[in-house]
Amino acid sequence: MLELKIKNETSRLRAVVLGTAIDNGPTPNIDEAYDPKSLEHILAGTYPLESEMVSEMEAFNQVLSKYGVTVYRPKLIENYNQIFVRDIGFVIEGVFIKSNILPDRERELDAIQYIMDQINAAKVVRPPDEVHIEGGDVMLWNDYIFVGTYKGSDYADHITARTNKEGVQYIKDLFPNKIVKEFDLVKSKIEARDNALHLDCCFQTIGENKGIIYKRGFREEADYRFLLNLFGEENLFHITRKEMYNMNSNVFSIDTNVVVSERNFTRLNDWLRTNGFVVEEIPYAEIAKQEGLLRCSTLPLIRD
């Protein structure tokens, strides 16, 4: 049996699901794009090739192996994008929560069923249909659960709006002992530079008391101020609009002092090293073209 345990984003990682880019399928049609960044690259003819994405994910896999992490991979679905496993489920404490995802992505959950079969069935839950919530919007920080959402009246019109108010309430009800703090995120169907697809596209915790943040990713300045006060300005690395577009906040922690980052994130990686982090740099710029990066392609199961 797998004994799940996730209390934060940065404790020593022991077991994780890493997505796969093998048999990823052809470049999507324009009307199949889930987000404005993918659409941009489809239109420009720069959408990533499967071979490039496979090699990037293998570099990630090798770093995880180097640190002795147990890595699970989804079962392969023919001609299908299975990179972003963070969307389809997430773990809080000892509970695996299945996401209510876009209907045509349901097969991605089936592909990790063999992992869920190793978990106590009472610890695997599926929210009711009206609850929308995805793992990229859920971030644990000890007593806190941070949840990204979108409160605009046009929620239903935004394919980029992934977690609704019912999703926030579901987490509050499931974990009454936690402080659940929601963040209203900026969304755009047409401009990737102004679209925080998930909370981890504009904020992420690193180490024990630090974070990476993009101020304009939050619709309400009060939400940004809350994080500023909680972490302290000196502990937050502020990223620019371009860095947010390139997914600088979507790195991944293997330990409180070990961060896997994209090799082109020069400014961030220098700051991390200055602050005592070991930075494992890998190529991931092709995968970034689909508006997802390192955190998006992982689903942590056990941390110390």
C-alpha positions in Angstrom: 0.0 0.0 0.0 1.1 3.5 -0.7 0.9 5.7 2.4 0.4 9.2 1.0 1.8 12.2 2.8 2.0 15.8 1.5 2.0 18.7 3.8 3.9 21.3 1.8 5.6 21.8 -1.6 9.2 21.5 -0.5 9.9 18.8 2.0 12.1 15.9 0.9 10.3 14.2 -2.0 10.0 10.4 -1.9 7.4 9.4 -4.5 6.0 11.3 -7.4 4.0 10.7 -10.7 5.8 12.3 -13.6 3.8 12.8 -16.8 4.9 11.4 -20.2 5.4 13.0 -23.6 5.7 9.6 -25.4 3.0 9.1 -28.2 1.9 12.6 -27.5 -0.2 12.9 -30.7 -0.1 15.4 -33.6 0.0 19.2 -33.1 -3.5 20.1 -32.1 -5.9 22.1 -34.3 -6.6 25.7 -33.4 -10.0 24.8 -31.9 -8.4 22.1 -29.7 -6.0 24.5 -27.8 -6.7 24.5 -24.1 -4.9 27.8 -23.4 -3.7 30.9 -25.3 0.0 30.0 -25.2 -0.5 26.7 -27.0 -2.7 28.5 -29.5 0.0 31.1 -30.1 2.5 28.4 -30.9 0.1 26.4 -33.1 -0.6 29.5 -35.2 3.2 30.4 -35.4 4.2 26.8 -36.4 6.4 26.6 -33.3 4.4 24.0 -31.4 6.9 21.6 -29.7 7.8 18.3 -31.3 7.3 15.1 -29.4 11.0 14.1 -29.6 12.0 17.4 -28.0 9.5 17.0 -25.2 10.4 13.4 -24.5 14.0 14.3 -24.1 13.1 17.2 -21.8 11.0 14.9 -19.6 13.8 12.3 -19.5 16.2 15.0 -18.2 13.7 15.7 -15.4 13.3 12.0 -14.7 17.1 11.6 -14.4 17.3 14.4 -11.8 14.5 12.7 -9.8 16.3 9.4 -10.0 19.6 11.1 -8.9 17.9 12.0 -5.6 16.5 8.5 -5.1 12.8 9.5 -5.7 10.4 6.7 -6.7 8.9 7.8 -10.0 5.6 6.5 -11.4 4.6 7.2 -15.0 1.1 7.1 -16.5 0.2 4.1 -18.7 0.4 5.2 -22.3 -2.6 6.3 -24.2 -2.1 6.3 -28.0 -1.9 9.8 -29.6 -2.6 11.6 -26.4 -1.1 14.4 -24.4 -0.3 13.1 -20.9 2.4 15.6 -19.8 0.5 17.6 -17.2 -0.5 15.1 -14.5 -0.9 17.9 -11.9 -4.2 18.8 -13.6 -5.8 15.4 -13.0 -5.2 14.9 -9.3 -3.4 16.0 -6.2 -2.6 14.9 -2.6 -3.4 16.8 0.6 -2.1 15.2 3.8 -3.0 11.5 3.2 -5.8 12.0 0.7 -5.7 11.6 -3.1 -8.3 14.0 -4.7 -9.3 13.3 -8.3 -9.9 16.5 -10.3 -13.1 17.1 -12.2 -11.2 18.0 -15.4 -12.3 19.0 -18.9 -14.4 16.0 -20.0 -12.1 14.9 -22.9 -9.2 14.5 -20.5 -10.9 11.9 -18.3 -8.8 9.2 -19.9 -5.7 10.7 -18.2 -7.1 9.6 -14.8 -7.6 6.0 -16.1 -3.9 6.0 -17.0 -2.9 6.4 -13.4 -5.5 4.1 -12.0 -2.9 1.4 -11.3 -1.3 3.9 -8.8 -4.6 4.7 -7.1 -5.2 1.0 -6.7 -2.2 0.9 -4.4 -3.8 3.5 -2.1 -6.4 2.8 0.6 -9.7 3.3 -1.2 -11.1 5.4 1.6 -8.3 7.9 1.0 -9.2 8.4 -2.7 -12.0 10.9 -3.3 -13.8 12.5 -6.2 -15.6 15.8 -5.8 -19.2 16.1 -7.0 -19.7 17.3 -10.6 -20.3 21.0 -9.8 -16.9 21.2 -8.1 -14.1 22.2 -10.5 -10.6 22.0 -9.1 -7.2 21.2 -10.6 -3.9 20.5 -8.8 -2.1 23.5 -10.3 -4.5 25.7 -8.2 -3.8 23.9 -4.9 -0.7 24.7 -3.0 0.1 23.4 0.5 2.1 25.5 3.0 2.0 23.7 6.4 -1.2 25.1 8.1 -2.3 26.8 4.9 -3.9 25.5 1.8 -3.6 28.2 -1.0 -6.2 27.8 -3.7 -6.3 29.7 -7.0 -9.7 30.4 -8.4 -11.6 32.8 -10.7 -14.5 34.8 -9.4 -15.5 36.6 -12.7 -19.1 36.4 -13.8 -17.9 35.0 -17.1 -16.3 31.9 -15.4 -18.2 29.6 -17.7 -16.8 31.3 -20.8 -13.2 30.8 -19.8 -11.6 27.5 -20.7 -8.6 29.0 -18.7 -10.8 29.2 -15.5 -10.1 25.8 -13.9 -11.1 26.1 -10.2 -14.5 27.5 -9.1 -15.9 28.8 -5.8 -17.4 25.3 -5.2 -13.9 23.9 -5.5 -12.6 26.2 -2.8 -15.5 25.3 -0.5 -14.9 21.6 -1.1 -11.3 21.9 0.1 -12.5 23.9 3.2 -15.1 21.2 4.0 -12.6 18.4 3.5 -9.8 20.0 5.6 -11.6 22.0 8.3 -8.4 22.1 10.4 -6.5 24.0 7.7 -6.5 27.7 6.8 -7.8 27.7 3.3 -6.9 31.0 1.5 -8.3 31.6 -2.0 -6.7 33.8 -4.6 -8.7 35.4 -7.5 -6.5 35.0 -10.6 -6.2 37.0 -13.8 -7.5 35.0 -16.8 -7.3 35.6 -20.6 -8.4 33.4 -23.4 -6.3 35.3 -26.0 -3.2 36.7 -24.3 -0.9 34.2 -22.5 1.1 37.0 -21.0 -2.0 38.0 -19.0 -3.2 34.6 -18.1 -2.6 32.8 -14.8 -3.9 29.4 -15.9 -3.3 28.1 -12.4 -2.0 29.5 -9.1 1.4 28.0 -9.8 1.7 30.2 -12.9 2.0 33.3 -10.7 3.1 32.1 -7.3 5.0 29.2 -5.7 6.5 28.5 -2.4 10.2 27.3 -2.2 12.4 26.4 0.7 10.9 26.8 4.1 9.9 30.5 4.0 10.4 31.8 0.4 8.4 32.2 -2.7 8.3 33.2 -6.4 5.6 35.7 -7.2 4.1 37.7 -10.1 2.1 40.6 -8.7 -0.2 41.1 -11.8 -1.3 37.5 -11.7 -3.8 38.4 -9.0 -7.0 40.3 -9.7 -7.1 41.7 -6.2 -4.1 43.6 -4.9 -5.2 42.5 -1.4 -4.4 38.8 -2.3 -0.9 39.8 -3.4 -0.5 41.9 -0.2 -1.5 38.9 1.9 1.4 36.8 0.5 3.8 39.8 0.8 2.9 40.1 4.5 2.9 36.4 5.2 6.3 35.7 3.6 8.0 39.1 3.9 9.1 41.1 0.8 12.8 40.0 1.2 11.7 36.3 0.9 9.8 36.8 -2.4 11.4 36.8 -5.8 9.3 39.0 -8.0 9.1 37.9 -11.7 8.3 40.1 -14.7 5.5 39.7 -17.2 7.8 38.0 -19.6 9.2 35.7 -16.9 5.7 34.8 -15.9 4.9 34.0 -19.6 8.0 31.7 -19.6 6.7 30.0 -16.4 9.4 31.1 -14.0 7.2 30.4 -11.0 6.6 26.8 -12.1 9.8 25.2 -10.8 9.7 22.0 -8.7 11.2 21.3 -5.3 12.9 18.0 -4.4 13.9 19.2 -1.0 13.8 22.4 1.0 17.2 23.3 -0.5 16.9 21.6 -3.9 15.0 23.1 -6.8 14.6 21.8 -10.4 14.5 24.8 -12.7 14.6 25.6 -16.4 18.1 26.3 -17.6 17.2 29.6 -19.2 15.8 31.1 -16.0 19.1 32.9 -15.4 17.9 35.7 -13.1 15.8 33.3 -10.9 18.5 30.6 -10.8 21.1 33.1 -9.7 18.8 34.4 -7.0 18.1 30.8 -5.8 21.8 30.0 -5.6 22.5 33.3 -3.7 19.9 32.1 -1.2 21.5 28.8 -0.6 19.6 26.5 -3.0 21.0 23.7 -5.1 19.6 24.4 -8.6 19.2 21.4 -10.9 19.0 23.1 -14.3 17.3 21.2 -17.1 15.9 22.1 -20.6 12.1 22.5 -20.5 11.5 25.4 -22.8 9.6 23.3 -25.4 7.1 21.9 -22.9 6.7 25.5 -21.6 5.1 26.4 -25.0 1.9 24.6 -23.7 1.6 26.9 -20.7 2.9 24.4 -18.2 6.3 23.5 -16.8 7.9 21.5 -14.0 5.3 21.6 -11.3 2.5 21.0 -13.8 4.1 17.8 -15.0 4.4 16.3 -11.5 2.0 14.8 -9.0 3.8 14.3 -5.7 2.6 11.4 -3.5 5.0 11.3 -0.6 7.2 13.9 1.1 9.0 13.5 4.4 
